[in-house]
Amino acid sequence: MISIRLHGRGGQGAVTGAELLAIAAFHQGKHAQAFPFFGVERQGAPVEAYCRIDDKKITLRSQITEPDFLIIQDVSLVGNPNTFKGIKNNTVAIINSQKTAAELKLPANLKVKIVPATEIALEFLGTPLINTSLLGAFAGTTKTIDLPALTLAIKEKFREKGADMVQKNISAAKKAYQLTK
C-alpha cells in the first residue's frame, strides 16, 4: 500500500488534491481512498489530507502517520513540526518552492523534489491554485499514478468548471510532470 500525506493551508486545495489522486488511481484499476483531517480552522490554517493507493481493497481507516510520500503545498509549512512527523528513510517529499532543499533545512533522511508549482499555476491558471501542478510533479516523480489517469481525474473533477478551466489544469499538471519525470 502507498500512503500519501498532503500538507497545505485551508483553501489551497489539499483535500481536492487527495481526491484527484484517488480518482486517478481508480482510473488505473487500483483501490484508493482519500480523506481530509482538519478541525474548525478557517481559510489559511494548516490542513492535512490523505490518500492511500493499493492493488487490493483497503480496509485501514486511520490517519497516515508514516507516509511514503509528502506533498507540501505551502513552503511555510516546512517549519511546522507536524509536517515531517513519522517520515521514514525512504519518504519522498514534493515541495512547492523556489528555494533549494539545502535552503529549506529539511530532515536529512528525506528524499526531496522541489517544484515551482505556484509559478506554474500562475502561468496556466492565472491564480496560485497549485494542486494540479503538484500532482503532475507527483506523477512525474513517483510513477504511482500516470499522467493519462491524472488527466482523466482532472476532467472528471473539474468538468463543471468548464472546458477552459479543465484544459488549464491539465496544462499545469503536464508542465510539472515534464519538469520532474
MOZI-V72772 format. One record per residue. OMEGA is omega in whole degrees, 0 to 359 (999 if undefined). Layout:
((OMEGA) (OMEGA))
This chain:
((178) (182) (182) (176) (179) (177) (178) (175) (180) (180) (181) (177) (178) (181) (177) (177) (178) (178) (178) (177) (180) (179) (178) (178) (177) (180) (177) (177) (180) (173) (181) (172) (178) (179) (181) (170) (175) (179) (183) (182) (178) (180) (180) (179) (179) (181) (171) (172) (186) (173) (173) (180) (179) (176) (179) (183) (180) (180) (179) (183) (182) (175) (177) (183) (178) (186) (170) (181) (171) (170) (185) (186) (185) (184) (178) (179) (176) (179) (179) (182) (180) (185) (184) (179) (175) (180) (180) (180) (181) (178) (178) (178) (174) (190) (175) (181) (170) (181) (176) (177) (179) (179) (182) (179) (183) (176) (185) (185) (183) (172) (191) (170) (179) (183) (177) (187) (179) (180) (178) (180) (179) (180) (186) (185) (183) (181) (184) (174) (198) (187) (181) (175) (181) (178) (172) (177) (177) (179) (181) (183) (192) (185) (177) (170) (179) (184) (177) (179) (177) (178) (177) (179) (179) (178) (182) (185) (188) (185) (180) (179) (177) (183) (180) (180) (176) (182) (179) (179) (177) (179) (178) (179) (180) (180) (180) (177) (181) (179) (189) (184) (999))
